[in-house]
Amino acid sequence: TEGRVWIKGIISPLLQLGAGFHPELTGRENIYLNATLLGHKREAVEEKLQEIIDFAEIGSFIEAPLRTYSSGMQARLGFAVATAWHPDILILDEVLSIGDVAFQEKCLNRMANFRDSGATVLMVSHSIDQILSICQRALWLDHGEIQTFGRAEDVCDSYRKAMTA
């Protein structure tokens, strides 16, 4: 609930799906709005627009008001916008707990590509599979207390043992 963090680089946060979206605007309009809030200029958004729409896989709904979208559609659009540009630091908070398996896999691949090209991916998740597929290091928190920190495999093993004991 509190703390400090020092950053150096461009951050792309995806902390709450739909944050920065307006329900009365279309998906297309929300792409421009959300990307602007993330610090991107209109020209840069125009260059990435089709890539964002294609990644989100929402088809003709791109012209419909966001209020008509399912939570999964909103999640796909939010993730597509937040990850359209290569950030130095990508912050994800339980964003892959929604959406179908194919889209989750697509997102995991994109995050792995960011990680492999030098970006820092800070991911909050309860999914051991997601942690193991993306993370090299992990930190297990329980009610705000650090239980263990280290290699992702070791932390996940400790967590599994504690949860099944």
N, CA and C atoms as a LAMMPS dump frame, in Angstrom:
ITEM: TIMESTEP
0
ITEM: NUMBER OF ATOMS
495
ITEM: BOX BOUNDS ff ff ff
-5.0000000000000000e+02 5.0000000000000000e+02
-5.0000000000000000e+02 5.0000000000000000e+02
-5.0000000000000000e+02 5.0000000000000000e+02
ITEM: ATOMS id mol type element x y z
1 1 1 N 0.81 -1.217 0
2 1 2 C 0 0 0
3 1 3 C 0.837 1.257 0
4 2 1 N 2.121 1.115 0.207
5 2 2 C 2.977 2.29 0.134
6 2 3 C 4.397 1.858 -0.172
7 3 1 N 5.191 2.809 -0.589
8 3 2 C 6.578 2.518 -0.9
9 3 3 C 7.114 3.51 -1.907
10 4 1 N 8.306 3.251 -2.36
11 4 2 C 8.956 4.12 -3.336
12 4 3 C 9.527 3.273 -4.456
13 5 1 N 9.609 3.905 -5.601
14 5 2 C 10.257 3.251 -6.726
15 5 3 C 10.975 4.32 -7.539
16 6 1 N 12.171 4.013 -7.955
17 6 2 C 12.926 4.918 -8.818
18 6 3 C 12.971 4.278 -10.185
19 7 1 N 12.668 5.072 -11.187
20 7 2 C 12.627 4.536 -12.538
21 7 3 C 13.539 5.32 -13.459
22 8 1 N 13.996 4.648 -14.468
23 8 2 C 14.763 5.285 -15.523
24 8 3 C 14.339 4.608 -16.809
25 9 1 N 13.54 5.311 -17.593
26 9 2 C 13.068 4.731 -18.837
27 9 3 C 11.611 5.048 -19.077
28 10 1 N 11.103 4.525 -20.184
29 10 2 C 9.705 4.734 -20.568
30 10 3 C 8.884 3.599 -19.982
31 11 1 N 7.839 3.966 -19.228
32 11 2 C 6.983 2.979 -18.588
33 11 3 C 5.691 2.847 -19.368
34 12 1 N 5.244 1.613 -19.51
35 12 2 C 3.936 1.346 -20.078
36 12 3 C 3.157 0.546 -19.037
37 13 1 N 2.29 1.225 -18.279
38 13 2 C 1.561 0.508 -17.232
39 13 3 C 0.244 -0.059 -17.741
40 14 1 N -0.058 -1.241 -17.315
41 14 2 C -1.357 -1.842 -17.586
42 14 3 C -1.821 -2.394 -16.247
43 15 1 N -2.275 -1.459 -15.399
44 15 2 C -2.594 -1.8 -14.026
45 15 3 C -4.055 -2.14 -13.832
46 16 1 N -4.917 -1.466 -14.562
47 16 2 C -6.342 -1.742 -14.461
48 16 3 C -6.896 -1.69 -15.869
49 17 1 N -7.428 -2.797 -16.308
50 17 2 C -7.931 -2.851 -17.668
51 17 3 C -9.055 -1.849 -17.849
52 18 1 N -8.949 -1.065 -18.895
53 18 2 C -9.968 -0.058 -19.156
54 18 3 C -9.654 1.289 -18.529
55 19 1 N -8.601 1.373 -17.714
56 19 2 C -8.228 2.666 -17.151
57 19 3 C -7.803 3.572 -18.302
58 20 1 N -8.316 4.774 -18.319
59 20 2 C -8.011 5.694 -19.402
60 20 3 C -8.936 5.55 -20.582
61 21 1 N -9.903 4.663 -20.49
62 21 2 C -10.902 4.5 -21.541
63 21 3 C -12.177 5.242 -21.152
64 22 1 N -12.927 5.665 -22.148
65 22 2 C -14.208 6.335 -21.923
66 22 3 C -15.301 5.483 -22.555
67 23 1 N -16.318 5.108 -21.787
68 23 2 C -17.323 4.162 -22.296
69 23 3 C -18.144 4.672 -23.471
70 24 1 N -18.262 5.978 -23.634
71 24 2 C -19.076 6.511 -24.732
72 24 3 C -18.3 6.674 -26.028
73 25 1 N -16.975 6.585 -25.957
74 25 2 C -16.152 6.694 -27.162
75 25 3 C -16.026 5.329 -27.822
76 26 1 N -15.783 5.318 -29.122
77 26 2 C -15.577 4.06 -29.836
78 26 3 C -14.221 3.47 -29.452
79 27 1 N -14.018 2.226 -29.826
80 27 2 C -12.723 1.598 -29.595
81 27 3 C -11.605 2.386 -30.25
82 28 1 N -11.836 2.817 -31.481
83 28 2 C -10.829 3.595 -32.209
84 28 3 C -10.508 4.888 -31.45
85 29 1 N -11.539 5.6 -31.016
86 29 2 C -11.324 6.852 -30.275
87 29 3 C -10.613 6.591 -28.95
88 30 1 N -10.932 5.473 -28.327
89 30 2 C -10.271 5.13 -27.071
90 30 3 C -8.805 4.767 -27.27
91 31 1 N -8.466 4.23 -28.424
92 31 2 C -7.049 3.981 -28.718
93 31 3 C -6.292 5.3 -28.686
94 32 1 N -6.822 6.304 -29.364
95 32 2 C -6.166 7.613 -29.376
96 32 3 C -6.103 8.207 -27.971
97 33 1 N -7.202 8.105 -27.232
98 33 2 C -7.241 8.653 -25.876
99 33 3 C -6.227 7.963 -24.977
100 34 1 N -6.255 6.649 -24.951
101 34 2 C -5.376 5.901 -24.069
102 34 3 C -3.915 6.085 -24.446
103 35 1 N -3.614 6.053 -25.733
104 35 2 C -2.23 6.238 -26.178
105 35 3 C -1.727 7.635 -25.83
106 36 1 N -2.607 8.623 -25.922
107 36 2 C -2.223 9.99 -25.545
108 36 3 C -1.91 10.046 -24.054
109 37 1 N -2.728 9.395 -23.243
110 37 2 C -2.478 9.361 -21.802
111 37 3 C -1.157 8.66 -21.477
112 38 1 N -0.751 7.733 -22.35
113 38 2 C 0.531 7.05 -22.173
114 38 3 C 1.705 7.851 -22.731
115 39 1 N 1.397 9.036 -23.297
116 39 2 C 2.459 9.922 -23.752
117 39 3 C 2.794 9.865 -25.223
118 40 1 N 1.961 9.236 -26.033
119 40 2 C 2.246 9.113 -27.454
120 40 3 C 1.53 10.201 -28.246
121 41 1 N 2.196 10.715 -29.258
122 41 2 C 1.62 11.751 -30.119
123 41 3 C 0.687 11.127 -31.148
124 42 1 N -0.231 11.941 -31.655
125 42 2 C -1.243 11.474 -32.612
126 42 3 C -0.6 10.782 -33.821
127 43 1 N 0.483 11.345 -34.334
128 43 2 C 1.143 10.756 -35.506
129 43 3 C 1.648 9.345 -35.186
130 44 1 N 2.184 9.164 -33.981
131 44 2 C 2.679 7.851 -33.581
132 44 3 C 1.527 6.858 -33.444
133 45 1 N 0.39 7.341 -32.947
134 45 2 C -0.785 6.478 -32.81
135 45 3 C -1.28 6.066 -34.189
136 46 1 N -1.306 7.007 -35.114
137 46 2 C -1.757 6.696 -36.473
138 46 3 C -0.881 5.624 -37.113
139 47 1 N 0.423 5.677 -36.843
140 47 2 C 1.335 4.665 -37.383
141 47 3 C 1.069 3.278 -36.808
142 48 1 N 0.639 3.221 -35.558
143 48 2 C 0.43 1.945 -34.872
144 48 3 C -1.029 1.493 -34.859
145 49 1 N -1.94 2.327 -35.34
146 49 2 C -3.371 2.081 -35.207
147 49 3 C -3.799 0.709 -35.719
148 50 1 N -3.442 0.368 -36.94
149 50 2 C -3.89 -0.913 -37.502
150 50 3 C -3.283 -2.084 -36.747
151 51 1 N -2.043 -1.949 -36.334
152 51 2 C -1.395 -3.006 -35.544
153 51 3 C -2.147 -3.219 -34.225
154 52 1 N -2.559 -2.138 -33.585
155 52 2 C -3.31 -2.226 -32.326
156 52 3 C -4.65 -2.914 -32.564
157 53 1 N -5.356 -2.475 -33.593
158 53 2 C -6.667 -3.061 -33.912
159 53 3 C -6.524 -4.55 -34.219
160 54 1 N -5.521 -4.903 -35.021
161 54 2 C -5.307 -6.308 -35.378
162 54 3 C -4.974 -7.148 -34.147
163 55 1 N -4.11 -6.621 -33.273
164 55 2 C -3.713 -7.379 -32.086
165 55 3 C -4.903 -7.598 -31.165
166 56 1 N -5.75 -6.597 -31.019
167 56 2 C -6.893 -6.683 -30.098
168 56 3 C -7.952 -7.682 -30.563
169 57 1 N -8.006 -7.953 -31.849
170 57 2 C -8.94 -8.933 -32.413
171 57 3 C -10.401 -8.643 -32.047
172 58 1 N -10.803 -7.376 -32.207
173 58 2 C -12.2 -7.052 -31.888
174 58 3 C -13.008 -6.714 -33.126
175 59 1 N -12.398 -6.83 -34.291
176 59 2 C -13.106 -6.682 -35.561
177 59 3 C -13.861 -5.379 -35.698
178 60 1 N -15.089 -5.47 -36.195
179 60 2 C -15.884 -4.274 -36.48
180 60 3 C -16.324 -3.537 -35.219
181 61 1 N -16.145 -4.163 -34.055
182 61 2 C -16.486 -3.479 -32.799
183 61 3 C -15.608 -2.26 -32.564
184 62 1 N -14.523 -2.138 -33.313
185 62 2 C -13.627 -0.988 -33.15
186 62 3 C -14.388 0.32 -33.341
187 63 1 N -15.49 0.287 -34.106
188 63 2 C -16.283 1.499 -34.347
189 63 3 C -17.469 1.624 -33.387
190 64 1 N -17.62 0.678 -32.471
191 64 2 C -18.728 0.706 -31.507
192 64 3 C -18.271 1.359 -30.204
193 65 1 N -19.205 1.938 -29.454
194 65 2 C -18.849 2.526 -28.148
195 65 3 C -18.304 1.455 -27.204
196 66 1 N -17.361 1.831 -26.401
197 66 2 C -16.718 0.892 -25.491
198 66 3 C -17.72 0.256 -24.529
199 67 1 N -18.796 0.943 -24.211
200 67 2 C -19.793 0.399 -23.279
201 67 3 C -20.443 -0.873 -23.828
202 68 1 N -20.314 -1.103 -25.147
203 68 2 C -20.89 -2.314 -25.748
204 68 3 C -19.917 -3.483 -25.736
205 69 1 N -18.699 -3.263 -25.258
206 69 2 C -17.669 -4.298 -25.247
207 69 3 C -17.818 -5.19 -24.018
208 70 1 N -17.458 -6.435 -24.174
209 70 2 C -17.331 -7.324 -23.02
210 70 3 C -16.053 -6.937 -22.27
211 71 1 N -15.913 -7.44 -21.06
212 71 2 C -14.691 -7.147 -20.299
213 71 3 C -13.463 -7.723 -21.019
214 72 1 N -13.634 -8.863 -21.671
215 72 2 C -12.525 -9.447 -22.425
216 72 3 C -12.098 -8.591 -23.601
217 73 1 N -13.072 -8.004 -24.295
218 73 2 C -12.757 -7.117 -25.418
219 73 3 C -12.019 -5.878 -24.923
220 74 1 N -12.467 -5.331 -23.805
221 74 2 C -11.797 -4.167 -23.227
222 74 3 C -10.369 -4.521 -22.823
223 75 1 N -10.193 -5.717 -22.256
224 75 2 C -8.868 -6.172 -21.857
225 75 3 C -7.947 -6.28 -23.062
226 76 1 N -8.456 -6.869 -24.141
227 76 2 C -7.635 -7.028 -25.349
228 76 3 C -7.235 -5.676 -25.912
229 77 1 N -8.173 -4.738 -25.937
230 77 2 C -7.866 -3.411 -26.465
231 77 3 C -6.859 -2.697 -25.568
232 78 1 N -7.06 -2.773 -24.26
233 78 2 C -6.129 -2.134 -23.324
234 78 3 C -4.723 -2.696 -23.443
235 79 1 N -4.615 -4.005 -23.528
236 79 2 C -3.303 -4.634 -23.658
237 79 3 C -2.656 -4.247 -24.982
238 80 1 N -3.444 -4.246 -26.047
239 80 2 C -2.908 -3.911 -27.377
240 80 3 C -2.347 -2.493 -27.401
241 81 1 N -3.039 -1.549 -26.78
242 81 2 C -2.552 -0.163 -26.755
243 81 3 C -1.297 -0.065 -25.892
244 82 1 N -1.348 -0.624 -24.698
245 82 2 C -0.232 -0.496 -23.75
246 82 3 C 1.045 -1.138 -24.263
247 83 1 N 0.911 -2.14 -25.136
248 83 2 C 2.108 -2.852 -25.59
249 83 3 C 2.438 -2.616 -27.061
250 84 1 N 1.784 -1.661 -27.679
251 84 2 C 2.053 -1.382 -29.096
252 84 3 C 3.437 -0.766 -29.295
253 85 1 N 3.914 -0.063 -28.308
254 85 2 C 5.249 0.529 -28.353
255 85 3 C 6.133 -0.257 -27.406
256 86 1 N 7.385 -0.337 -27.74
257 86 2 C 8.32 -1.099 -26.92
258 86 3 C 8.718 -0.259 -25.706
259 87 1 N 8.214 -0.608 -24.523
260 87 2 C 8.574 0.165 -23.332
261 87 3 C 9.903 -0.318 -22.764
262 88 1 N 10.515 0.526 -21.947
263 88 2 C 11.673 0.082 -21.182
264 88 3 C 11.207 -0.757 -19.999
265 89 1 N 10.044 -0.359 -19.454
266 89 2 C 9.47 -1.038 -18.297
267 89 3 C 7.985 -1.264 -18.573
268 90 1 N 7.553 -2.511 -18.518
269 90 2 C 6.148 -2.857 -18.697
270 90 3 C 5.629 -3.353 -17.357
271 91 1 N 4.61 -2.667 -16.814
272 91 2 C 4.03 -3.039 -15.522
273 91 3 C 2.655 -3.639 -15.775
274 92 1 N 2.467 -4.872 -15.337
275 92 2 C 1.215 -5.597 -15.552
276 92 3 C 0.68 -6.097 -14.216
277 93 1 N -0.567 -5.779 -13.929
278 93 2 C -1.177 -6.205 -12.676
279 93 3 C -2.385 -7.074 -12.97
280 94 1 N -2.188 -8.393 -12.915
281 94 2 C -3.265 -9.375 -13.108
282 94 3 C -4.025 -9.178 -14.418
283 95 1 N -3.369 -8.672 -15.448
284 95 2 C -4.089 -8.363 -16.68
285 95 3 C -4.401 -9.586 -17.521
286 96 1 N -3.716 -10.678 -17.3
287 96 2 C -3.958 -11.852 -18.122
288 96 3 C -4.91 -12.845 -17.471
289 97 1 N -5.602 -12.406 -16.429
290 97 2 C -6.575 -13.291 -15.8
291 97 3 C -7.902 -13.246 -16.546
292 98 1 N -7.958 -12.466 -17.609
293 98 2 C -9.18 -12.319 -18.392
294 98 3 C -8.855 -12.611 -19.85
295 99 1 N -9.819 -13.028 -20.591
296 99 2 C -9.603 -13.325 -22
297 99 3 C -9.426 -14.819 -22.228
298 100 1 N -9.531 -15.212 -23.486
299 100 2 C -9.429 -16.634 -23.793
300 100 3 C -7.969 -17.087 -23.815
301 101 1 N -7.773 -18.384 -23.85
302 101 2 C -6.437 -18.973 -23.77
303 101 3 C -5.562 -18.522 -24.935
304 102 1 N -6.12 -18.472 -26.131
305 102 2 C -5.33 -18.066 -27.309
306 102 3 C -4.824 -16.634 -27.153
307 103 1 N -5.686 -15.739 -26.655
308 103 2 C -5.249 -14.358 -26.487
309 103 3 C -4.231 -14.248 -25.354
310 104 1 N -4.415 -15.004 -24.291
311 104 2 C -3.439 -15 -23.203
312 104 3 C -2.07 -15.433 -23.714
313 105 1 N -2.05 -16.457 -24.56
314 105 2 C -0.789 -16.941 -25.129
315 105 3 C -0.14 -15.872 -26.006
316 106 1 N -0.953 -15.183 -26.783
317 106 2 C -0.464 -14.098 -27.64
318 106 3 C 0.175 -13 -26.78
319 107 1 N -0.457 -12.666 -25.665
320 107 2 C 0.066 -11.647 -24.757
321 107 3 C 1.365 -12.108 -24.099
322 108 1 N 1.387 -13.363 -23.671
323 108 2 C 2.606 -13.906 -23.063
324 108 3 C 3.771 -13.865 -24.045
325 109 1 N 3.502 -14.173 -25.309
326 109 2 C 4.553 -14.104 -26.326
327 109 3 C 5.06 -12.682 -26.502
328 110 1 N 4.146 -11.716 -26.498
329 110 2 C 4.558 -10.322 -26.658
330 110 3 C 5.416 -9.892 -25.463
331 111 1 N 5.012 -10.272 -24.265
332 111 2 C 5.795 -9.919 -23.079
333 111 3 C 7.164 -10.583 -23.102
334 112 1 N 7.218 -11.824 -23.548
335 112 2 C 8.502 -12.523 -23.649
336 112 3 C 9.414 -11.838 -24.659
337 113 1 N 8.836 -11.354 -25.759
338 113 2 C 9.636 -10.619 -26.741
339 113 3 C 10.198 -9.337 -26.141
340 114 1 N 9.378 -8.625 -25.362
341 114 2 C 9.866 -7.416 -24.69
342 114 3 C 11.017 -7.766 -23.75
343 115 1 N 10.797 -8.798 -22.924
344 115 2 C 11.822 -9.217 -21.963
345 115 3 C 13.111 -9.591 -22.687
346 116 1 N 12.977 -10.377 -23.756
347 116 2 C 14.155 -10.851 -24.482
348 116 3 C 14.904 -9.732 -25.2
349 117 1 N 14.217 -8.617 -25.454
350 117 2 C 14.892 -7.493 -26.111
351 117 3 C 15.37 -6.446 -25.106
352 118 1 N 15.323 -6.777 -23.818
353 118 2 C 15.928 -5.914 -22.814
354 118 3 C 14.975 -5.112 -21.951
355 119 1 N 13.682 -5.216 -22.184
356 119 2 C 12.728 -4.482 -21.347
357 119 3 C 12.578 -5.183 -19.998
358 120 1 N 12.226 -4.405 -19.001
359 120 2 C 11.884 -4.95 -17.697
360 120 3 C 10.382 -5.173 -17.669
361 121 1 N 9.964 -6.376 -17.342
362 121 2 C 8.539 -6.69 -17.22
363 121 3 C 8.278 -6.958 -15.744
364 122 1 N 7.489 -6.07 -15.141
365 122 2 C 7.082 -6.227 -13.749
366 122 3 C 5.649 -6.731 -13.776
367 123 1 N 5.46 -7.97 -13.35
368 123 2 C 4.163 -8.617 -13.505
369 123 3 C 3.651 -9.093 -12.152
370 124 1 N 2.417 -8.715 -11.843
371 124 2 C 1.727 -9.219 -10.66
372 124 3 C 0.762 -10.284 -11.146
373 125 1 N 0.871 -11.483 -10.576
374 125 2 C 0.012 -12.57 -11.031
375 125 3 C -0.105 -13.634 -9.947
376 126 1 N -1.235 -14.326 -9.964
377 126 2 C -1.416 -15.504 -9.132
378 126 3 C -1.228 -16.769 -9.955
379 127 1 N -0.918 -16.624 -11.231
380 127 2 C -0.762 -17.765 -12.123
381 127 3 C 0.699 -18.213 -12.162
382 128 1 N 0.956 -19.364 -11.574
383 128 2 C 2.316 -19.904 -11.572
384 128 3 C 2.802 -20.136 -12.996
385 129 1 N 1.927 -20.637 -13.864
386 129 2 C 2.317 -20.884 -15.254
387 129 3 C 2.763 -19.595 -15.938
388 130 1 N 2.018 -18.516 -15.74
389 130 2 C 2.398 -17.24 -16.346
390 130 3 C 3.719 -16.735 -15.784
391 131 1 N 3.893 -16.85 -14.482
392 131 2 C 5.143 -16.409 -13.857
393 131 3 C 6.319 -17.195 -14.424
394 132 1 N 6.169 -18.499 -14.506
395 132 2 C 7.266 -19.334 -15.008
396 132 3 C 7.567 -19.08 -16.48
397 133 1 N 6.558 -18.715 -17.256
398 133 2 C 6.797 -18.499 -18.682
399 133 3 C 7.411 -17.13 -18.974
400 134 1 N 7.253 -16.174 -18.086
401 134 2 C 7.743 -14.815 -18.34
402 134 3 C 8.923 -14.425 -17.457
403 135 1 N 8.868 -14.808 -16.199
404 135 2 C 9.796 -14.258 -15.208
405 135 3 C 11.054 -15.085 -15.016
406 136 1 N 12.138 -14.378 -14.784
407 136 2 C 13.38 -15.012 -14.405
408 136 3 C 13.528 -14.988 -12.887
409 137 1 N 13.024 -13.905 -12.291
410 137 2 C 13.058 -13.75 -10.839
411 137 3 C 11.642 -13.474 -10.355
412 138 1 N 11.366 -13.856 -9.127
413 138 2 C 10.026 -13.656 -8.571
414 138 3 C 10.127 -13.291 -7.099
415 139 1 N 9.067 -12.66 -6.638
416 139 2 C 8.936 -12.276 -5.239
417 139 3 C 7.555 -12.714 -4.784
418 140 1 N 7.49 -13.495 -3.725
419 140 2 C 6.21 -13.952 -3.178
420 140 3 C 5.875 -13.086 -1.982
421 141 1 N 4.765 -12.37 -2.094
422 141 2 C 4.252 -11.545 -0.999
423 141 3 C 3.033 -12.212 -0.392
424 142 1 N 2.944 -12.188 0.916
425 142 2 C 1.769 -12.697 1.615
426 142 3 C 1.367 -11.652 2.648
427 143 1 N 0.233 -11.002 2.391
428 143 2 C -0.252 -9.916 3.262
429 143 3 C 0.809 -8.84 3.465
430 144 1 N 1.495 -8.5 2.376
431 144 2 C 2.485 -7.429 2.413
432 144 3 C 3.848 -7.835 2.95
433 145 1 N 4.005 -9.086 3.32
434 145 2 C 5.277 -9.571 3.847
435 145 3 C 5.973 -10.442 2.8
436 146 1 N 7.262 -10.209 2.598
437 146 2 C 8.033 -11.019 1.657
438 146 3 C 8.234 -12.405 2.251
439 147 1 N 7.768 -13.415 1.51
440 147 2 C 7.963 -14.801 1.931
441 147 3 C 9.257 -15.363 1.355
442 148 1 N 9.487 -15.077 0.072
443 148 2 C 10.725 -15.521 -0.561
444 148 3 C 10.963 -14.708 -1.832
445 149 1 N 12.21 -14.619 -2.22
446 149 2 C 12.619 -13.873 -3.407
447 149 3 C 13.779 -14.607 -4.044
448 150 1 N 13.748 -14.73 -5.363
449 150 2 C 14.856 -15.392 -6.041
450 150 3 C 14.454 -15.87 -7.417
451 151 1 N 15.08 -16.966 -7.841
452 151 2 C 14.747 -17.532 -9.15
453 151 3 C 13.261 -17.874 -9.184
454 152 1 N 12.611 -17.585 -10.303
455 152 2 C 11.172 -17.81 -10.413
456 152 3 C 10.796 -19.256 -10.095
457 153 1 N 11.586 -20.205 -10.575
458 153 2 C 11.298 -21.62 -10.328
459 153 3 C 11.301 -21.923 -8.838
460 154 1 N 12.296 -21.389 -8.113
461 154 2 C 12.414 -21.652 -6.682
462 154 3 C 11.259 -21.018 -5.904
463 155 1 N 10.918 -19.78 -6.25
464 155 2 C 9.833 -19.08 -5.567
465 155 3 C 8.509 -19.792 -5.814
466 156 1 N 8.261 -20.198 -7.047
467 156 2 C 7.014 -20.903 -7.369
468 156 3 C 6.943 -22.256 -6.665
469 157 1 N 8.078 -22.954 -6.571
470 157 2 C 8.103 -24.226 -5.829
471 157 3 C 7.76 -24.005 -4.369
472 158 1 N 8.332 -22.978 -3.765
473 158 2 C 8.038 -22.665 -2.363
474 158 3 C 6.575 -22.338 -2.172
475 159 1 N 6.033 -21.568 -3.11
476 159 2 C 4.623 -21.196 -3.038
477 159 3 C 3.733 -22.43 -3.148
478 160 1 N 4.024 -23.286 -4.125
479 160 2 C 3.233 -24.517 -4.308
480 160 3 C 3.25 -25.373 -3.043
481 161 1 N 4.452 -25.566 -2.482
482 161 2 C 4.574 -26.397 -1.276
483 161 3 C 3.775 -25.801 -0.123
484 162 1 N 3.84 -24.504 0.051
485 162 2 C 3.109 -23.851 1.138
486 162 3 C 1.601 -23.938 0.945
487 163 1 N 1.153 -23.847 -0.294
488 163 2 C -0.294 -23.85 -0.567
489 163 3 C -0.882 -25.261 -0.53
490 164 1 N -0.05 -26.284 -0.664
491 164 2 C -0.559 -27.66 -0.655
492 164 3 C -0.254 -28.379 0.645
493 165 1 N 0.408 -27.696 1.57
494 165 2 C 0.773 -28.32 2.859
495 165 3 C -0.42 -28.376 3.798
